[in-house]
Amino acid sequence: MALLFRNATMRVPSFRSYASIPSRTGSNKVYQSAALAIDDLPAAGLKLLVGGFGLCGIPENLIQAVKDKGLKDLTVVSNNAGIDTFGLGMLLQTRQIKRMIASYVGENQLFEKQYLTGQLEVELTPQGNLAERLRAGGAGIPAFYTATGVGTVLVEHGGFPIKFAADGKTVEIASHPRSVKEFNGRMYALEEAITGDVALVKAWKGDTRGNLIFRRTARNFNPLCAAAARLTIAEVEELVPAGQLDPDEIHLPGIYVHRIIQGGSYKKPIERLTESRPASASGPAPEMKEADRVRHKIAQRAAREFRDGMYCNLGIGIPTLASNYIPPSIRIELQSENGLLGMGPFPEQGRADPDLINAGKETVTCIPGSATFDSAQSFGMIRGAHVDLTILGALQVAANGDLANWVIPGKMVKGPGGAMDLTASGSRVVVTMEHSSKGAAKILPSCTLPLTARGCVDRIITELAVFDVAKNGGGLTLIELADGVSLERVRAETAAPFSVAAQLGRF
């Protein structure tokens, strides 16, 4: 990693805020507006914990109030920063955020630009680690060990840029390394809890005592942020008198909520409106472009990895397409790390629900028997190896099963999202990707990009071939060729050495 980033200073930045926070005592928690609820907050230097996933479940009225009040020099902890023009993206536009602690940059071009040009400090952290760090902070647990990020520059080794200089190359602040310890023959990294000055959260319903009920996947990080802050301000779509909510249906008890408002209005924009083609539509499906054909070919082969009764997590892009090819003879449950088990197909036209999305921020539906939950429970399922199969994309895969899929230093920063957690869980990992990128091989003797995880990949599926990975040092074995593809072509487009199975299949 020393070759990737220039002059990276290894210092441990302090994330603790010492802002003077208003008292949270008093039995009356109801405020008449978002502006009044934040009116007595310090003007600068706050550490805000903000709920939401993409644009789903974000406290949009409270964020607007923060923008209008002009609070500045903010450290904001949130899974991501919305889009350029809505949610936390508005606070990036006005340069009110000094530092973001997040798992995913995604397609927010302003977020990425400000980071790469030294205008914004960004501490990237794996999504599951972020959720658990918040949960630990709210539970009074100072730190915990996790396998996520072991062997990576982002977590164990440190040195990943938090702040660039204006030249976009010199690193002014770098991440600090974590201590590691062995448990039962496996290495784990020590992660510290996250707490904050003020949490801004959004719920569907709430009562005057601060009890909250969330809806669908809009729960995500909201309960975790609420519990980890010294002062929590909640906004709800419907505020009712105490006693009207069934105690058994309350997701977050009022002990964690100190101020509550009923939002004046909600735009609830959908980041990626994705709808199914009407069953009544006449004529053939629209003609696919060649790039789409390649993606669907890979996805169709990936669907053969499913087994009846599996719980599966499908990454963004090609992996998600594989759900279109699930054999009718089997049933699997799709887990989405933003808090949904039993994910269904895209909604019919006109029936999209902004509170129901997948990890790619696409609108989805539920199937009978579905369940929703917060992000900490979601990653508990993943970290605890309750998910049987993970299918995800990659930028590079090494012959020993190392995976790189979240950053190209100096050019592209998507962030780790949930990939580091999924690949550290011990569950089976299948990579789906195009065999090469602009003529450059993606299956390599060793990865040249920062790693997502070491030795995690079990199988690689491309449009040309299928490889098995022997993670005990046995390397790659070619087990299948695509129809019409020669062994010579695969050898020419694969940089890593590989052996060939005695019985070579076709797909």
C-alpha positions, 0 to 999 in steps of 0.5 A, spaced: 500 500 500 505 504 500 506 505 493 498 507 492 498 513 497 504 518 497 506 521 504 501 518 508 501 520 515 500 514 520 496 518 526 490 516 530 485 522 529 480 523 535 473 523 533 470 524 540 466 531 540 466 535 546 460 540 544 456 543 549 449 539 548 443 541 551 440 538 557 435 532 555 431 532 562 424 534 562 418 530 561 415 533 555 419 531 549 414 534 543 416 539 539 412 543 534 417 543 528 424 541 526 427 548 527 425 548 534 427 541 536 434 543 534 434 551 535 439 550 542 444 546 538 451 549 538 453 552 532 459 548 530 463 542 532 457 537 533 458 529 532 451 527 528 449 520 528 444 520 522 439 514 520 437 512 513 440 508 508 441 511 501 434 516 501 430 510 505 428 512 512 432 519 512 430 524 517 429 529 511 425 535 515 431 535 521 436 535 515 433 541 512 433 544 519 440 543 520 442 546 513 437 552 514 440 553 521 447 553 518 450 548 523 457 547 521 464 543 522 460 537 523 462 530 523 457 526 521 456 518 522 451 515 517 451 509 512 452 514 506 450 521 504 444 521 500 444 524 493 448 530 491 441 534 491 437 531 497 439 528 504 446 529 507 448 531 500 445 538 501 449 539 507 455 537 502 453 542 497 453 547 503 460 545 506 457 544 513 460 537 513 467 537 515 468 529 516 463 523 514 464 516 517 460 512 512 461 505 509 459 507 502 460 513 497 456 510 492 454 514 486 454 521 490 459 524 485 459 530 490 461 526 496 467 522 491 469 529 488 470 533 495 473 527 498 478 526 492 480 533 492 481 534 499 475 538 501 472 533 505 475 528 511 472 521 510 473 515 514 470 509 511 468 503 515 465 496 513 457 497 513 457 491 518 462 494 523 459 501 522 452 498 525 456 494 530 460 500 532 454 504 533 450 498 537 456 497 541 456 505 543 449 505 545 450 499 549 456 501 553 461 497 550 467 500 548 470 495 543 469 489 540 473 484 536 471 482 528 474 478 523 471 483 518 477 487 515 482 483 517 488 483 512 486 490 509 489 497 509 482 499 511 482 496 517 487 492 520 493 495 517 491 502 516 494 507 512 488 508 508 487 516 506 482 520 511 484 526 508 487 528 501 491 535 500 488 539 495 493 535 489 488 529 491 495 525 492 498 527 498 495 524 504 494 529 510 490 524 515 491 516 514 487 511 518 490 508 524 491 500 524 487 496 529 490 491 533 489 484 532 488 477 536 487 470 535 481 466 537 480 459 535 485 459 530 482 465 526 485 473 527 480 478 529 481 486 529 479 490 534 474 496 533 472 501 537 464 503 539 461 510 536 457 515 540 455 521 538 453 528 541 446 528 537 442 523 533 437 525 528 432 519 526 426 518 522 420 513 524 413 511 521 410 512 527 411 515 534 408 517 541 409 523 545 413 518 550 418 517 544 416 510 543 418 509 535 415 504 530 419 503 523 416 501 517 419 496 512 427 497 510 426 504 513 429 502 520 436 500 517 441 505 522 435 509 525 435 505 532 442 504 532 444 512 531 438 513 536 441 509 542 448 511 541 447 519 542 447 523 548 441 527 545 436 524 540 431 527 536 426 523 532 421 525 526 415 521 525 410 521 519 404 520 525 405 522 532 400 519 537 398 520 544 402 515 549 398 509 550 395 508 542 401 504 540 401 497 542 407 495 547 409 489 543 409 493 536 414 498 538 421 497 535 425 503 539 423 504 546 422 512 548 428 511 553 432 513 547 428 519 544 429 525 548 425 530 542 420 528 537 416 532 532 411 530 527 414 531 520 411 537 516 411 534 509 415 528 506 418 528 499 421 521 500 424 520 493 426 514 490 433 513 488 433 507 484 425 506 481 426 499 479 419 496 476 417 489 473 415 489 466 407 488 466 405 481 465 400 484 460 405 487 456 404 485 449 410 483 444 417 480 446 421 484 451 426 489 449 432 487 445 438 487 449 445 490 448 451 486 448 453 488 454 446 486 457 447 479 454 453 478 457 451 480 464 445 476 463 449 470 461 453 470 467 447 471 472 444 465 469 450 461 470 450 463 477 443 461 479 445 454 478 449 455 485 442 456 489 440 450 493 433 449 495 432 452 502 438 456 502 439 463 505 443 468 500 445 475 499 446 477 492 450 483 491 449 489 486 449 488 479 450 481 476 448 478 482 442 481 483 440 479 476 441 471 478 434 472 482 431 472 475 433 465 474 432 461 480 429 454 478 422 453 479 423 447 483 427 450 489 425 456 494 431 460 497 430 466 501 434 472 499 437 477 504 438 484 503 443 487 508 439 493 509 434 489 513 430 485 509 429 477 509 425 474 504 426 479 498 421 479 492 421 481 485 421 488 483 414 492 484 409 492 478 409 499 475 406 504 479 406 500 486 413 502 488 414 503 496 420 508 498 420 504 504 422 498 501 428 497 497 434 493 497 442 494 498 442 497 491 437 502 493 432 499 488 425 498 489 423 491 491 417 487 494 416 482 500 414 475 499 410 471 504 414 470 510 418 476 509 421 479 515 425 486 516 430 488 522 435 493 523 442 493 520 445 491 526 441 484 526 442 484 519 449 483 519 449 479 525 446 474 521 451 475 516 457 475 521 454 469 524 454 465 518 447 464 518 447 466 510 449 460 506 451 463 500 454 470 498 454 472 490 458 479 489 462 482 483 469 484 483 474 488 480 480 483 481 480 476 484 487 473 485 489 465 484 489 464 492 482 467 493 483 474 495 478 479 493 478 487 491 472 490 489 471 497 493 476 502 490 481 504 485 486 509 489 485 516 486 480 514 481 474 511 484 471 510 491 465 506 492 466 504 499 466 497 502 459 497 503 457 490 506 462 486 502 467 486 507 463 483 512 459 478 507 466 475 505 469 475 512 463 471 514 466 464 513 460 463 508 460 460 501 463 466 496 461 466 489 464 472 484 460 474 478 464 478 473 466 480 466 473 476 465 476 482 463 476 490 463 478 494 457 483 488 455 486 488 462 485 481 466 481 481 472 483 474 474 490 475 477 496 472 480 495 477 486 491 483 487 494 490 485 488 494 488 486 494 496 483 488 498 476 487 500 478 480 504 483 475 503 482 468 501 475 468 501 473 466 494 470 459 493 468 460 485 469 465 480 464 465 474 465 470 468 462 470 461 467 465 459 469 460 464 468 458 471 473 457 476 474 453 483 479 456 488 482 452 492 484 456 498 489 452 501 494 454 496 492 449 491 490 455 486 485 455 480 481 450 477 478 451 470 471 447 471 467 449 465 467 453 459 462 457 456 459 455 449 463 457 443 469 459 448 476 455 447 481 453 452 486 457 448 482 464 449 481 463 456 488 462 457 490 468 453 485 472 457 487 470 464 493 472 468 493 467 473 495 460 472 490 455 473 489 447 472 484 444 468 479 439 470 479 432 468 471 433 466 471 440 463 463 442 463 460 447 458 454 452 460 
